[in-house]
Amino acid sequence: MDTICAWVVLPNHYHLLVYVENFDVLGELFRRIHGAFSRQRNMEDNITKRKIWYRWSDRAIRSERHYYTTINYIHYNPVKHSLVKSPYDWVESSVHLYLQTFGRQWLRDCWTQYPVQDYGKDWDNF
């Protein structure tokens, strides 16, 4: 079963952590998401052929540490980009689902155990 594990939507990009049974389906999935979103935004703005969210990249999760650090990175992204002071202040994020499901202490413990630091710099070190 394919599952969205964590997500955040920002003004000019988004991050998803997804579990997929078949990795090869991601290209088509993102083409559909980006195409539908582009059409909707272009219609709203009465613009044609503007490219919105037309690229994507993937990384395979290599360990439990990599998985939870990725969740933290995704939830912290609005803070990283100076959009809010706390991840909890950003509405378009799965952090609220994690807060409701696991509680604030679980999120704090996860943040302490799996800090973001220079996440993404050396992907293969996880």
N, C-alpha and C positions, 0 to 999 in steps of 0.2 A: 504494500500500500504506500502511495506517495503522501508525504506529510510536510506541511510547513511548520518548522520547528521554532523559528524566530524571524522577525521582520521589522523593518522601519522604513517609512517613506519620508523623504526630505524634499525640499523644493526642486532640486535639480538631479537627484539620484535616489536610489533605494538599495537596501540590502535584504537578502533573503537567505535563510538557512533552511534548506529543504532536504528531506530524505526521499530518494527516488529508487525504485527497484531497478529501473532501466535508465542508466545515465544518458543514453542516446536520445531520449525524449526531450531533454532540456532545450535544445536548439529550437525545436518546433514550439514548445511551450512559451519560450520568451518571444519568439516572433509573433505569436498570437497576442500575448499580453501587451507588448510594445505597439503592435499594429492597432489593437482596439483602443488603447489609451491615446495614441497619436490621433486617430480619427476623431475621438471624442473631444480632445482638447482643440484640435484644429477647427472642428465645427463650432465649438463654443466661442472661439476667437475669430471665426470667419476667415480663416487662413487655409491655404491649400499647400500640400507637399512639404510642410515643415517637418523636419526630423526631430522626434522626441524619443528619448530612451531607446536608441537604435543599436546600442552595443551592450554586450554582456560578457562576463567571464566566469569561469568556474574553478573551484578548488575542491578536491576530495578531502574530507576530514580524515585525519591520520591517527587520532588518539582521543581519549576522553578529555585530556587537557585542551587539545585543539578545539574540540566541540564546545566546551563551556567557555573557553576564551573567546570563541567566535560569537557566542550568545552575548557575552559582555560587550564585545566590540560593537555589535549591532545595536544594542540598547544604549550604549554610550555615544554613538555617532552624532546625535543632535547636539550634545555638549561639546564634542570635539570640534564641530563646525560653528560653535558660539551662537547657536540658535536658542538655547536654554541653559540654565545653570544646573539642572538636575534631569536625569533621564525620565523621571516621573512627570516632569512638566511637558513632555512632548506627547501629544495625543496619538499621533499616527505611529504607534509602536506596540509590539507584543509585550513590552515590559509590564503593561497593565494586566495582561493575562497571567504572566508569571507571578506578579504581585498578588493577584486574587487566588491563584492556585497554590502557590508555595509560601507566600508571605514575605514580608520585608526582611526578616532575619535570614531566610534562605538566600535571598538575593545578595545580601551583604556578605554572607559566608562564601557564596559563589564568587563574588567580586574579589574577596581577599584571597581565596584559594587559586583563582584563575585570573590574575591581573592582566590588563590589556597591554600596558607598557608600550613596547615597539611592535605591536601586533602587525603582521603583514610584511614586515621587513625581511624575514627569513622563513618563508612558508614551510619549508621542509624540515625545520628544526623541531617541529612538534612530534 
